[in-house]
Amino acid sequence: MHPQLVECDRTRGPAILAILNEAIERSTALYDYRPRTTAMMEAWFDDKEQNHYPVIGAVDDQNRLLGFASYGPFRSRPAYKYTIEHSVYVERSCRGQGVGTLLLAAIIERAKQQQYHNVIGGIDAENTVSIALHKRFGFELCGRVRQAGFKFGRWLDLDFYQLILETPAHPVDG
């Protein structure tokens, strides 16, 4: 398999929704209980478009979505404008094949191009695969929120990993 990167638009919404909903229903990658709806996906795309946040996909030779990555604001206050929180999700049957690596590299590159300074990943503390992936890219553990979530009958700890970029060249207040 040699995945290719693509910009995802709304036509990829159903495939993205399937990947997200599988993660919600079967994992602690998302601290959600209920699958997302098509309307929620439309609102998600609206936010990405309005704020110029990328949605990058990895596709196979048949143009099937293998995974996607995106980012959005870390917090809403203006002084956080150079900090983003990213997400990377890989279709269940494609995990362990380098798709996540490809997507994380792409999202970091896009963050640099858009002059962000700090890339944050919130990762379930038991998700050793995602943690290892992020560490390979230089992300460092910057904090843990103990018992931040409750899912599948147990408390979940949420770890925050960060990668500080050398951008922007000239940060400004306001």
N, C-alpha and C positions, 0 to 999 in steps of 0.2 A: 504494500500500500504506500502510495506517495501522495499524501494529502496536499491540496493547494489551498491557499488563503483567498478568501473572498470577502467583500463588504456585504453584510447581510441587510436586506431591506425587508419590508413587510411580507414579501412573498415567502420568506423563510420562517415567518411567524409560527405556522403549525409545527414545523420541525423543532424549532426552539422550544415551543410549548411542550412538546413531547419529552424533550430532554429534561427540562425543568421539572415537569410533573413526575417523571420517574425518580428524580433526585428527592423530591418532596416525599413521595410515597415510600421510598425504599432506603433512604439514607439520612444521615445527619449533616449532609452538605448544605442543606437549607433548613433553617429552623422555622419551617412552616408546617401546618397540618393539612391544609386543604389544597388540592390542585388548583392551579391558576386557570382562568377562563380566557376565552378569545378576547373579550372586552378588556381584561386586565393586560393582555399582551398588546392590544392597540394603544392603551394608555402608556405602556412601557416604551413602545416605539415613538410615540409623540414626545415623551420626555427626552429620549436619546436624540431625536432630530432637533428639537428646539434648543437643546444645550450643546449640540455638536459633540456628543459622546459617541464613540465608535461602537459598532457591533461587528465583530470580525468572526468569520466562520472558517472552518476547515472542511473541505469537501473532498470526496473521492473521485475517481475517474468517471463515475456515473452521476456526478453532481449531487450526491447524497450528503447531507449535513452530518458530519462526524462529531462536531462539537462547536462551541462558540465561546467568545470572551467579550467582555464589555467593562466599562467603568462608569461611575457616576460620582456625585459629591460625597465626601466623607462626612461632612457636617455642613449645615446651611449658613453659618455665619460668614461674613465677607473675608475675614482674616484667614479662613481655611481655603481660600480660592486656589492655592497651589497644591492642595492635597486631594487625592481621589481614592476611592475604594473600588477595587476591581473584583470581577468574578470570572471564573473559567469553569465550564462544564463540558464534559465529554460523554457522548452517547455510550451507554453501558457496554455494548459489544466491542467498542473501540478503545477501551481503557487499556493502558499499558503498552500502547503502540506508538508513543511519541506525539500524539495529537495535542495533549496538554502542554507539552514543551513548546511545540510550534505556536500555539495560541498565546501562551504567556510571553514568549519572546516578542510576538507581534504587538501585544497590548502595552508592553514596556516601551517599545519603539514609538508607538503612537503617543504615549504619554510624554515622551521626550519631545516629539514634534509639536505637541500642543503646549509645550513649556510648563508642564507640571513638575513639581519638585519632590513630592512624596507619594509613593504608591502603597496603599494599605490593603492587606488581605485579612479578612476575618475567617479563621479556619477552626473547625471543631478540633479540640485538643487531641482526639483519638484518630484523626485523619492523617496517619503517618505518611501516606503516599503524597498527599497534597503538601504537607509540611516539607518533605524531602525535595519535592519539585521546587518549591519556593526557595529553599536554602541553596539549591544549585544555582539559582539566579542571583544570590547575594542577599535575599531577604533575611532579616533578623527578627527574632522574637522581641517584641517591645511591650508585651503585657498579656495578662490572662484575666478574664472575668470568670470567676468560679461560679458554677451553677447558673450560668446566664440563660440557659434554656432547659425546657423539660419536654422530652419527646421519647416515644417508645418505652414509657414507664421509668425513665431514669433522668437524672440531672446531667446536663451537658456543660462542659467548660469551653469557653470560646477564647482562642488565642488570637492575638493580633500580631501580624508580621508586617514589617515595613521595608521598603527599598527606597533609599534617598538617592535622587538623581542630581546631576550637576546642573540641571536647568531650573529655573530660567536664568539667563545671563544677567538680567537687571530687574530683580523683583521690585515691585512698587506697592506702597500702601494704597488703600482705597479701592 
